[in-house]
Amino acid sequence: MPLVRIDVAQDTSTDTLKTISDVVYQAMTSTANVPTHDKFQIIGRHAGDELVYPAEGYLGVSYTPGIVFIQVTWNSGRSTEVKRAFYRAVASGIHERTGIRQEDVWISLVEVNREDWSFGNGEMQYVPAP
């Protein structure tokens, strides 16, 4: 059910992108009860002027041109503890497996209702028809 958008600098290698993709998926399945095979992702590479962040930092976090933006749209209802565990698993997993700074792993969650999904055929798979 999640849809993940991953946005990185254009010079990010294919291997690094695959690793980031895999880490996010593994974190979702291990911390947030996302079903196996529920891996829908959109990955974009961007020129340096297309990834905008505060050069002076924000909330005590500094950023570099290696910033990775991750936006996850998923069903609402997960606890704060689950979300924290997800953030930690993604940031530490990406850092451990790629060397990208944890500070450069920026994550946003967008929560929606179960009826906000169609996985094809114009159907609302998560909500039975009346």
N, C-alpha and C positions, 0 to 999 in steps of 0.2 A: 503494500500500500504506500510506502514512501516514494516520493519523487525527489531525487537528489540532483542539485545543480552544483557543479564544481567549476570554478573559474580560476585560471592560473595565468602566469606570464607566458607569452608565446614561445619562449625558448625552453619551456619545461619538457623534458624528455618523455617519450612514450612510456618507457619503463616506470618513471616516476608517477605519471598519470595513472597507470594501471595499479600501482601500489596504493596511491591515494584512494582510488575507487574501491579497491579490495578492503582497505582498512575501514572505510566508512561503512561498507556493507557488513563486514565482520562485527563492527561495533553495534550496528543496529540489531543484528541477530543475537548477539551475546548480552546486550544490556537492555534492549527495548522490546524484546519479544516480537521482532519482525520475522515473519515466516521465511523459511528456506525458499530460494528461487524468486523472492520478491525483490528483484534488483532492477530498478528503473532509474537510469542516470543520464543526465545531459552534461557533457563536458565541453568547456570552451576555453580556447587559448586567446589571449588578448595582448595587443601592443601595450607598451609601458604606460601610455597616456590613457588607457582604458580601464585600468585598475586604480581607483582613486581611494586614498586613505590618508589620515592626518600624519604628515611627516613628523610632527612634534609628538606623536603618540596620543593615546586616549585612555583614560582611566588607569594610568600607570603602566600601560602596555605600549612598547615601541614596535614599529613595523619596518620591514624592508621591502624592496621590490620583489622578493620571493614570497609575498603574501599569497595565501590560498583562501579564497572565499568559498564557503560551503553553505548551501541553503537546503534544508530538508523540509519538505511538506509532508506531514503525516497526520494520522488521526489524533484528535485531542484526547486527553484523559491520562496521559502519563504523569507520574509524580515528579516533583522537583528532584528527588533523589535519583530517579532513573535518568532524567535529563543531565544532571551533573555527571553521572557515571558515563553517559554517552559522550559528553564533551571531553572528559578526561581520556577515555579510550581512543577517541579520534585523534586528539592532539598528541598524546604520547605514542600512539601507534604510528602516526605519520612521521613523527620525529625519529623514533627508533629505527624505522625501516627506510627512511629517505634522507635523514639528516636535516630536513627542514625544521627551522626553529619552531618550538611550540607557540611562541608569541605570534608567529605568522599564520597560525591556523585559526581563522575567523569563522565562526559558525552561527547561523541563524536558523531557528526552528519556526515553521509556520504550521499552525494546527488548524485542521479542518474537520468537518463532520463526515461520517461514513457515507452519507448520500452524495458527497461531493466528488465521488470517483466513478469513472467509467473505464473499464479495462478493454474495451472494444465492443463491437457489435451494437453500439448505441444503448447498451444495457447498464443498469445500476446493480452491479454484481453483489455489493455488500448489503443491499437492502432489498428484501423480497418484494415482488410486485403484489399489489393489493388483490 
